[in-house]
Amino acid sequence: MANIRNKVILIGRLGADPKIVTLDSEQRLANFRLATNDVYIKEDGEKIQNTQWHSIVVWGKLVDITSRFLKKGTEVAVEGKIIYKNYDDKEGITRYVSEIVVHDIQLLGSATK
C-alpha cells in the first residue's frame, strides 16, 4: 500500500477526439474528456444513469498512442494521478480545475458508431 498515494483508474468513453498540443519546448500533450457511468436502481425500480466527465491529460510517448488510436466514443481504461489547479480568469475570478494525468492507457474497444 505504500505506493498507492495518488492513484486513479477510470474506464469510460471519449466525449470527443483528443486535442494534441505541441508546446514551445517541443513537448507534446493530449487532452480529452472521458465519460464514466454509474448505474443504479431506485427503490421504485427506476434505473438511474449518472455520467461523470473527467479531464484527461497525456504526456510523452502515450501522446502517439492517443493520437493514433483514440477517437470520440472509444472505450479506454486510464491509470494516473489526480491533480488540482487554480487560476484567475479574465474577470479576476478564481477557477478550480481537476485533471487526471495519465501514466498508462489500455484500449478496450473501438469507437461507438
VMD Tcl script that draws the C-alpha trace (Angstrom):
set ca {
  {0.00 0.00 0.00}
  {2.99 2.33 0.33}
  {2.97 3.01 -3.42}
  {-0.71 3.95 -3.52}
  {-0.66 7.62 -2.62}
  {-2.43 9.27 -5.52}
  {-3.75 6.73 -8.00}
  {-6.81 6.88 -10.23}
  {-8.12 4.19 -12.57}
  {-11.04 5.05 -14.82}
  {-12.87 3.17 -17.55}
  {-15.01 5.19 -19.91}
  {-15.55 6.61 -23.37}
  {-14.07 9.69 -25.00}
  {-16.52 12.54 -25.45}
  {-14.62 13.98 -28.43}
  {-11.46 13.38 -30.42}
  {-8.31 14.15 -28.39}
  {-6.70 17.55 -28.84}
  {-2.96 17.28 -29.47}
  {-0.82 20.28 -28.50}
  {2.88 20.92 -29.17}
  {4.44 23.28 -26.66}
  {7.26 25.75 -27.30}
  {9.64 23.23 -25.70}
  {8.62 20.73 -28.44}
  {6.92 18.57 -25.81}
  {3.55 17.22 -26.89}
  {0.48 16.64 -24.81}
  {-3.00 15.35 -25.46}
  {-6.22 16.46 -23.77}
  {-9.59 14.76 -23.85}
  {-12.73 14.35 -21.78}
  {-13.65 10.89 -20.52}
  {-17.19 9.92 -19.52}
  {-17.70 7.31 -16.81}
  {-21.15 5.97 -15.98}
  {-22.67 4.68 -12.75}
  {-25.99 2.90 -12.93}
  {-28.24 2.16 -10.00}
  {-31.85 1.20 -9.36}
  {-34.03 3.34 -7.13}
  {-36.43 1.77 -4.62}
  {-39.31 2.26 -7.05}
  {-37.41 0.27 -9.72}
  {-36.41 3.28 -11.80}
  {-33.00 2.85 -13.43}
  {-30.74 5.88 -12.99}
  {-27.57 6.50 -15.01}
  {-25.15 9.06 -13.64}
  {-22.41 10.28 -16.00}
  {-19.26 11.96 -14.70}
  {-16.90 13.83 -17.03}
  {-13.14 13.79 -16.34}
  {-10.45 15.99 -17.87}
  {-7.59 13.79 -19.04}
  {-4.02 14.92 -19.80}
  {-1.49 12.67 -21.56}
  {2.25 13.40 -21.92}
  {5.26 11.76 -23.57}
  {5.12 8.61 -25.65}
  {1.48 7.99 -24.76}
  {0.57 11.01 -26.91}
  {1.46 8.94 -30.01}
  {-0.91 6.16 -28.92}
  {-3.58 8.71 -28.08}
  {-3.32 10.47 -31.45}
  {-3.30 7.22 -33.46}
  {-5.95 5.13 -31.75}
  {-8.29 7.26 -29.65}
  {-11.34 8.89 -31.20}
  {-14.68 10.11 -29.95}
  {-16.56 7.18 -28.41}
  {-13.53 4.92 -27.94}
  {-13.67 2.93 -24.71}
  {-10.43 3.07 -22.71}
  {-9.01 2.42 -19.28}
  {-6.66 5.09 -17.97}
  {-4.40 4.97 -14.94}
  {-2.79 8.05 -13.48}
  {-2.98 10.60 -10.72}
  {-5.38 13.41 -9.95}
  {-4.11 16.96 -9.76}
  {-5.83 20.16 -8.74}
  {-5.03 23.60 -10.14}
  {-6.47 27.05 -9.83}
  {-6.18 30.20 -11.89}
  {-7.76 33.62 -12.16}
  {-9.90 34.16 -15.25}
  {-10.19 37.40 -17.25}
  {-12.68 38.80 -14.74}
  {-10.36 38.02 -11.82}
  {-12.49 35.14 -10.55}
  {-10.52 32.19 -9.19}
  {-11.36 28.99 -11.07}
  {-10.56 25.48 -9.85}
  {-9.69 22.58 -12.15}
  {-9.10 18.89 -11.53}
  {-7.30 16.75 -14.11}
  {-6.19 13.16 -14.42}
  {-2.55 12.98 -15.58}
  {-2.26 9.60 -17.28}
  {0.60 7.13 -16.83}
  {-0.97 4.23 -18.73}
  {-3.72 3.73 -21.30}
  {-5.40 0.49 -22.31}
  {-7.68 0.32 -25.33}
  {-10.83 -1.62 -24.52}
  {-12.88 -1.30 -27.67}
  {-13.49 0.64 -30.81}
  {-15.37 3.89 -31.11}
  {-19.14 3.65 -30.94}
  {-20.97 4.10 -34.19}
}
mol new
graphics top color blue
foreach p $ca { graphics top sphere $p radius 0.5 }
foreach p [lrange $ca 0 end-1] q [lrange $ca 1 end] { graphics top cylinder $p $q radius 0.2 }
display resetview
